[in-house]
Amino acid sequence: IPINTLKPNLRLSAGEPLNPFYLKQDREFIREQYLQKGHHFSSVEESTKPGSTGVILTWNVVEGPLVSVEDIVFTGNITVDEDELRRFLLSKQNDRLFGMVVTSRNPFIERNLREDVDRVKLYYRLEGWLDIQHGNNIFLEDLVFSEDKTRVTIKIHIIEGERYKIRGVRFEFDASSRRIFSETEMTQWLVSKPGEPYTENNANKD
């Protein structure tokens, strides 16, 4: 990361007091910039030494290798289309030609993992697994790094549980309603049918 892109955003600058709180904020800011670019094993430390009018602050940065997402694996009892589920995530696998030759590398950003788990839960809830958000049904199982620390496989464990089906469809009218359309006619408009899996997307369409 070019120094001139980091310096303007630091709290500490030459001639100002060495504020410990600002020092901590700057350390975290620099580290975060590397994490956002996929340098998972980067480190940032500061050192000081006496100068003529104060101290000389030096940032010691070890960038580490760029880590890309080799694979996203779902374990447990999976009945949905895994490729569709992967498209729902912030984390993206490396792009491959014919599924073999890597054409581009997608950086591994650890902070996306928490939202990815939430996105998997949301996907299942929208598709009718209404109990999926309760308990520890979906969790990050493991991160498996390659020997040279340049690739990672993300493993997410899923316990699907029961998918809800539609038992029936009922219309409730306001007492003052004139009922312009009959329930029979309105039922014919619906995508959601009794006996079929409930999905929130279909309910919204209805």
N, C-alpha and C positions, 0 to 999 in steps of 0.2 A: 504494500500500500504506500503510495508516494507520501513523503513527509508533509508536503504542502497541502495535502488533503486532510491531514490529521491536526496539524497545529492550530488552524483557525477555530477548531471546535474544542480545544482544551481550555479548562478553567484557569490553569496556571500559566503565566507568561513572565518573561524576564522583567525584573524590577519590582515585582509584586511580592508580598509576604508568602512564605512557604506554609500555606494553609493545609493541615493534615486532611481535612474533609475534602477539599478540592483535589488533593493528591490522590485520594482514594477514588473519587469520581473520574479523574483522568485515566487512572489505571484500568478501571472497569470499562470506560469508553473505548480505549485502544483495543483491549481484549475483545470487546463485542464486535468491533469492526472486522476482526479476523474470523471470529465465529460465524459472522454473517456471510463470509466468503468461502466457508467450508474448511477453515484451518482449525480443526477440532483440537489438535494437540499443541496449539500455540501457547506461549506464555509471555507475560509482560511483568517486569519488575523494575523498580526504580533504584537509583543509587545517587548519593550526594557526596561532594567533596568540597573543601573550602576554596573559595575564590577570592578575588581582590576586594569585592564589595559585598559578598554574601556567599551563598553556596552555588555550586554548579550542579544542576539536576540533569541526570542522564537516564533516559528510558532504554532498558535492555530488552529487546524484543527477539524472541525465538519464534519464527513463523511456523515452523513445522510443515509437514506435507499437506497438500490439498487432498481432502478426503471426499470421495464421491460415493454415491449410493449404488452399490453393485446390484442389490436385489431387495425387494420388499416381500417378505414371506408371511403368510397367515397360517397359524397353527390352530388346532382345535377342530370343531365340527362346522365346516364351511359348506353351505349349500348355495350361496349366491355366486355370481360371476366375479371372480377375483380381479380380473382386469378392469371391470367397471368400478370395483371397490378402490383399486389403486388410483384411478382417475379422480377420485373424490379427495385424495390426500394432497397436502402441501408438499411433502417429500416426494421426489420423482426419481425413478430408476434411471441409470445411464441409458441413453438412446443407443439402439443397436440396429444394424442392417441385417435383415434376415434372421434376427434374433441372436446373432453371434458376434459380428464385428462391431465394436464400440465406435460410434460416430461422434458422440459428444458426452461429456461428463457432467452430471448434475451434482452440485455440491451438497454435502451432508450438513444440515443446519439443525443442531440439537434442539434448539428452542421450539422447532416446529413439531416435535414429537408429541407433546402434550395436546396440541390442537388436533394432530392427526388421530389420536385415540378418540377425542371428542367427535371428530368428523365421522369415524367409523360408527360410533354410537348413533349419531344423527342419521346416517344412511339407513341403519337397521330400523330405527324408530319410524322413519318415513315409509319404510316398506312393510310395516306391520308387526315388527318384533317390539311390542309396546313395553315389555318389561326389561329391555336391554340396558336401560340407563340405571337400573337399580343394582346395587352390589358391585362386585368386581368381575363382571362378565367379560370385559374387554380391557386388556392391559398390555403394556410394552413388556414382552417376554425377555428379549435379549438384544444386544448389539454385538455383532461378530465382526471384528476388524481383521483385515488381511495382515499377513506377517509384516509387510512394509508400511502398514498404517495408511495406505492410500485409498482403500475401499472398505465399505462397511455393508453388511447385510442386516436389515432391520427386521426383527421378528415380532409380530403382534399376535397375541393369543385371543381367540374368540370363543365364547360359549354362547351359542345363539339362543337357546331356550325355545319357547313355543312361539310360532307365528300366528297371530290372531286372524281368524276368518270372520266374515260378516254373517252374523246370525239373522239379521233382518234389517229392513229400512223402514223407518216410520217418519211421517211428517206431522209436525205440530203447528197448528195455525193459531194466530191471535183470535181472541173471541169475537172481535169486530170484523174479522176477515170475510170478504165476499166469496172467497175460494173460486177465483176465476178459472183455475186449472184443477182438474180432478187429480186425486192421488195416483190413479192408474196411469193417467197421461204423464204425470211428472216422473213416475218410476221408470217409464220408457226412455227418459232422457239420460238416465244415470249410467255412469261407467261402473260404479260400485254395484255389484250384484250379490245377493245372498248366497252363501256357500263359497264365495271366492275370497282370496286373501285381502285383508284391509290394507290399503296404502293411503298415506296422507296426501300424496300427489293426486290420486284419483278423487279423494274426498274434496280437495280444493277445486278440481275441475267440475265436480258435481255442483 
